[in-house]
């Protein structure tokens, strides 16, 4: 009796194990790559998947977009500047069968391809191109990596360079260059403004020469502007013709008898 119960219990456990191995459930973002005695028979899912126990085996694949953070790479640019660069790669599995059968570990393989491509592309570019044309370089990286991973059923959608670290000496040199460029633009703008200012002054002088009253109004306006300053000594110029008028008036006055 005891032997019968033990055998019956063993059969129940075996049946449960076989049932568990035969029934699989995959999510909406998953697919199951099924092998029959080692031979690929197809991709199934999502939902309920029934397998033949012992004879069939399933490999579960995630189809969502994955993020691959590339570690810092030391690169020598085309103009012999050593920089440190890190980047991020976004990719996903578009062909689960190839991702299982054509490459051992598609994540590690994509990482190695991305690191090698990053060093090669940046090594063929000058430093100014890397800093100013980052969008074009990102597109080149994405296209090259995607072409190499396509046989594995991997689609690389985006490659972004996150940070470019320059040597301290190069940073100081670029800062001096930027400062010199700003001084150059300031001198050019000042030189271009001189003829315009001279033209405006000449035009104002002609107006004042035609209307002497405007010169006196200008004196009053200047006095108003500088009177707002504290602790200032103001010297107000008096027109000569006004003094001449006053002196002639005093000289022509007759004394009282």
C-alpha positions as a Python dict, from the first residue, in 0.01 Angstrom:
ca = {
    (1, 'X'): (0, 0, 0),
    (2, 'X'): (275, 238, 93),
    (3, 'X'): (462, 150, -226),
    (4, 'X'): (150, 223, -431),
    (5, 'X'): (103, 563, -268),
    (6, 'X'): (467, 652, -328),
    (7, 'X'): (441, 558, -693),
    (8, 'X'): (115, 749, -731),
    (9, 'X'): (264, 1057, -568),
    (10, 'X'): (568, 1037, -792),
    (11, 'X'): (345, 1017, -1099),
    (12, 'X'): (148, 1323, -986),
    (13, 'X'): (467, 1525, -934),
    (14, 'X'): (596, 1413, -1273),
    (15, 'X'): (268, 1509, -1440),
    (16, 'X'): (276, 1852, -1280),
    (17, 'X'): (637, 1904, -1392),
    (18, 'X'): (554, 1796, -1748),
    (19, 'X'): (251, 2024, -1754),
    (20, 'X'): (458, 2316, -1627),
    (21, 'X'): (717, 2258, -1898),
    (22, 'X'): (450, 2224, -2167),
    (23, 'X'): (248, 2539, -2087),
    (24, 'X'): (415, 2880, -2129),
    (25, 'X'): (270, 3230, -2121),
    (26, 'X'): (444, 3523, -2292),
    (27, 'X'): (361, 3891, -2242),
    (28, 'X'): (264, 4132, -2520),
    (29, 'X'): (624, 4254, -2548),
    (30, 'X'): (772, 3901, -2550),
    (31, 'X'): (811, 3626, -2808),
    (32, 'X'): (905, 3261, -2766),
    (33, 'X'): (1162, 3103, -2999),
    (34, 'X'): (1073, 2731, -3009),
    (35, 'X'): (1317, 2447, -3085),
    (36, 'X'): (1211, 2086, -3159),
    (37, 'X'): (1493, 1846, -3074),
    (38, 'X'): (1741, 2130, -3128),
    (39, 'X'): (1591, 2245, -3459),
    (40, 'X'): (1430, 2588, -3491),
    (41, 'X'): (1059, 2551, -3562),
    (42, 'X'): (942, 2912, -3532),
    (43, 'X'): (853, 3209, -3316),
    (44, 'X'): (535, 3202, -3108),
    (45, 'X'): (343, 3441, -2890),
    (46, 'X'): (230, 3653, -2729),
    (47, 'X'): (-14, 3467, -2506),
    (48, 'X'): (-44, 3098, -2428),
    (49, 'X'): (213, 2863, -2584),
    (50, 'X'): (184, 2485, -2568),
    (51, 'X'): (501, 2281, -2601),
    (52, 'X'): (563, 1909, -2637),
    (53, 'X'): (728, 1808, -2311),
    (54, 'X'): (1093, 1701, -2336),
    (55, 'X'): (1091, 1734, -2716),
    (56, 'X'): (1041, 2111, -2745),
    (57, 'X'): (1226, 2395, -2575),
    (58, 'X'): (1145, 2767, -2576),
    (59, 'X'): (1375, 3071, -2543),
    (60, 'X'): (1196, 3384, -2423),
    (61, 'X'): (1292, 3711, -2600),
    (62, 'X'): (1210, 4069, -2492),
    (63, 'X'): (1118, 4304, -2780),
    (64, 'X'): (1125, 4629, -2584),
    (65, 'X'): (1384, 4899, -2650),
    (66, 'X'): (1695, 4848, -2439),
    (67, 'X'): (1947, 5109, -2325),
    (68, 'X'): (2317, 5036, -2355),
    (69, 'X'): (2548, 5277, -2172),
    (70, 'X'): (2894, 5277, -2330),
    (71, 'X'): (3178, 5325, -2082),
    (72, 'X'): (3423, 5611, -2126),
    (73, 'X'): (3643, 5563, -2431),
    (74, 'X'): (3980, 5736, -2480),
    (75, 'X'): (4005, 5850, -2841),
    (76, 'X'): (4278, 6024, -3042),
    (77, 'X'): (4115, 6255, -3297),
    (78, 'X'): (4237, 6320, -3648),
    (79, 'X'): (4422, 6633, -3532),
    (80, 'X'): (4602, 6433, -3257),
    (81, 'X'): (4397, 6552, -2958),
    (82, 'X'): (4328, 6293, -2687),
    (83, 'X'): (3970, 6310, -2559),
    (84, 'X'): (3746, 6095, -2341),
    (85, 'X'): (3399, 6021, -2474),
    (86, 'X'): (3100, 5823, -2349),
    (87, 'X'): (2776, 5750, -2531),
    (88, 'X'): (2443, 5571, -2505),
    (89, 'X'): (2285, 5328, -2754),
    (90, 'X'): (1914, 5247, -2787),
    (91, 'X'): (1835, 4917, -2961),
    (92, 'X'): (1572, 4644, -2969),
    (93, 'X'): (1520, 4292, -3103),
    (94, 'X'): (1321, 4288, -3429),
    (95, 'X'): (1392, 3927, -3530),
    (96, 'X'): (1389, 3698, -3225),
    (97, 'X'): (1495, 3391, -3423),
    (98, 'X'): (1812, 3555, -3554),
    (99, 'X'): (1888, 3709, -3215),
    (100, 'X'): (1895, 3357, -3069),
    (101, 'X'): (2057, 3159, -3351),
    (102, 'X'): (2296, 3407, -3516),
    (103, 'X'): (2477, 3546, -3210),
    (104, 'X'): (2560, 3401, -2869),
    (105, 'X'): (2483, 3713, -2661),
    (106, 'X'): (2336, 3997, -2865),
    (107, 'X'): (2371, 4249, -2579),
    (108, 'X'): (2745, 4194, -2533),
    (109, 'X'): (2801, 4177, -2909),
    (110, 'X'): (2619, 4509, -2962),
    (111, 'X'): (2824, 4667, -2684),
    (112, 'X'): (3154, 4561, -2841),
    (113, 'X'): (3048, 4677, -3187),
    (114, 'X'): (2936, 5013, -3049),
    (115, 'X'): (3263, 5072, -2862),
    (116, 'X'): (3475, 4987, -3166),
    (117, 'X'): (3266, 5200, -3400),
    (118, 'X'): (3274, 5496, -3160),
    (119, 'X'): (3654, 5494, -3147),
    (120, 'X'): (3688, 5452, -3524),
    (121, 'X'): (3444, 5728, -3621),
    (122, 'X'): (3576, 5982, -3371),
    (123, 'X'): (3934, 5893, -3463),
    (124, 'X'): (3858, 5996, -3823),
    (125, 'X'): (3711, 6332, -3716),
    (126, 'X'): (3879, 6653, -3605),
    (127, 'X'): (3807, 6800, -3263),
    (128, 'X'): (3614, 7095, -3408),
    (129, 'X'): (3391, 6854, -3603),
    (130, 'X'): (3318, 6649, -3290),
    (131, 'X'): (3219, 6960, -3094),
    (132, 'X'): (3025, 7139, -3369),
    (133, 'X'): (2875, 6853, -3573),
    (134, 'X'): (2768, 6612, -3301),
    (135, 'X'): (2430, 6544, -3461),
    (136, 'X'): (2589, 6429, -3789),
    (137, 'X'): (2837, 6210, -3599),
    (138, 'X'): (2551, 6052, -3401),
    (139, 'X'): (2376, 5965, -3726),
    (140, 'X'): (2692, 5810, -3870),
    (141, 'X'): (2741, 5601, -3556),
    (142, 'X'): (2379, 5483, -3565),
    (143, 'X'): (2398, 5384, -3932),
    (144, 'X'): (2727, 5195, -3899),
    (145, 'X'): (2628, 5006, -3583),
    (146, 'X'): (2284, 4925, -3723),
    (147, 'X'): (2434, 4784, -4045),
    (148, 'X'): (2658, 4550, -3845),
    (149, 'X'): (2387, 4429, -3604),
    (150, 'X'): (2114, 4384, -3866),
    (151, 'X'): (2210, 4018, -3942),
    (152, 'X'): (2155, 3944, -3573),
    (153, 'X'): (1797, 4074, -3580),
    (154, 'X'): (1893, 4386, -3382),
    (155, 'X'): (1771, 4736, -3474),
    (156, 'X'): (1980, 5026, -3342),
    (157, 'X'): (1750, 5328, -3336),
    (158, 'X'): (1954, 5602, -3163),
    (159, 'X'): (2317, 5663, -3072),
    (160, 'X'): (2395, 5973, -2865),
    (161, 'X'): (2733, 6105, -2753),
    (162, 'X'): (2672, 6219, -2396),
    (163, 'X'): (2994, 6389, -2295),
    (164, 'X'): (3327, 6491, -2448),
    (165, 'X'): (3603, 6550, -2193),
    (166, 'X'): (3895, 6763, -2313),
    (167, 'X'): (4244, 6790, -2159),
    (168, 'X'): (4298, 7088, -1931),
    (169, 'X'): (4555, 7240, -2166),
    (170, 'X'): (4311, 7220, -2456),
    (171, 'X'): (4036, 7380, -2247),
    (172, 'X'): (4262, 7674, -2162),
    (173, 'X'): (4366, 7713, -2526),
    (174, 'X'): (4003, 7711, -2643),
    (175, 'X'): (3913, 7968, -2378),
    (176, 'X'): (4192, 8200, -2498),
    (177, 'X'): (4082, 8149, -2857),
    (178, 'X'): (3721, 8232, -2771),
    (179, 'X'): (3829, 8544, -2582),
    (180, 'X'): (4044, 8660, -2874),
    (181, 'X'): (3754, 8600, -3111),
    (182, 'X'): (3523, 8813, -2895),
    (183, 'X'): (3779, 9095, -2882),
    (184, 'X'): (3815, 9075, -3259),
    (185, 'X'): (3439, 9106, -3311),
    (186, 'X'): (3422, 9398, -3065),
    (187, 'X'): (3695, 9587, -3252),
    (188, 'X'): (3526, 9522, -3586),
    (189, 'X'): (3191, 9646, -3455),
    (190, 'X'): (3359, 9954, -3306),
    (191, 'X'): (3539, 10028, -3633),
    (192, 'X'): (3217, 9987, -3830),
    (193, 'X'): (3035, 10220, -3591),
    (194, 'X'): (3287, 10504, -3622),
    (195, 'X'): (3181, 10612, -3976),
    (196, 'X'): (2816, 10598, -3878),
    (197, 'X'): (2879, 10806, -3566),
    (198, 'X'): (3083, 11058, -3766),
    (199, 'X'): (2803, 11087, -4021),
    (200, 'X'): (2545, 11148, -3750),
    (201, 'X'): (2767, 11411, -3580),
    (202, 'X'): (2824, 11590, -3909),
    (203, 'X'): (2451, 11596, -3975),
    (204, 'X'): (2386, 11731, -3623),
    (205, 'X'): (2650, 12000, -3671),
    (206, 'X'): (2483, 12116, -3994),
    (207, 'X'): (2147, 12140, -3818),
    (208, 'X'): (2296, 12337, -3529),
    (209, 'X'): (2478, 12568, -3771),
    (210, 'X'): (2152, 12641, -3952),
    (211, 'X'): (1957, 12695, -3626),
    (212, 'X'): (2177, 12852, -3352),
    (213, 'X'): (1894, 12809, -3102),
    (214, 'X'): (1936, 12431, -3110),
    (215, 'X'): (2289, 12472, -2972),
    (216, 'X'): (2156, 12653, -2667),
    (217, 'X'): (1889, 12384, -2619),
    (218, 'X'): (2163, 12125, -2635),
    (219, 'X'): (2350, 12311, -2358),
    (220, 'X'): (2041, 12301, -2138),
    (221, 'X'): (1985, 11931, -2206),
    (222, 'X'): (2346, 11853, -2116),
    (223, 'X'): (2311, 12049, -1792),
    (224, 'X'): (1999, 11848, -1705),
    (225, 'X'): (2181, 11520, -1767),
    (226, 'X'): (2481, 11598, -1548),
    (227, 'X'): (2290, 11771, -1269),
    (228, 'X'): (2168, 11432, -1146),
    (229, 'X'): (2521, 11335, -1041),
    (230, 'X'): (2608, 11403, -676),
    (231, 'X'): (2924, 11582, -563),
    (232, 'X'): (2980, 11728, -908),
    (233, 'X'): (3116, 12063, -1011),
    (234, 'X'): (2929, 12191, -1315),
    (235, 'X'): (3086, 12441, -1553),
    (236, 'X'): (2815, 12581, -1775),
    (237, 'X'): (2940, 12741, -2098),
    (238, 'X'): (2771, 13068, -2196),
    (239, 'X'): (2744, 13150, -2566),
    (240, 'X'): (2970, 13438, -2676),
    (241, 'X'): (2696, 13612, -2866),
    (242, 'X'): (2489, 13631, -2548),
    (243, 'X'): (2779, 13798, -2362),
    (244, 'X'): (2832, 14039, -2646),
    (245, 'X'): (2466, 14136, -2630),
    (246, 'X'): (2486, 14201, -2257),
    (247, 'X'): (2806, 14403, -2286),
    (248, 'X'): (2672, 14613, -2567),
    (249, 'X'): (2358, 14683, -2363),
    (250, 'X'): (2557, 14798, -2064),
    (251, 'X'): (2790, 15009, -2277),
    (252, 'X'): (2503, 15191, -2447),
    (253, 'X'): (2329, 15291, -2116),
    (254, 'X'): (2354, 15657, -2031),
    (255, 'X'): (2427, 15773, -1674),
    (256, 'X'): (2154, 15964, -1485),
    (257, 'X'): (2188, 16340, -1469),
}
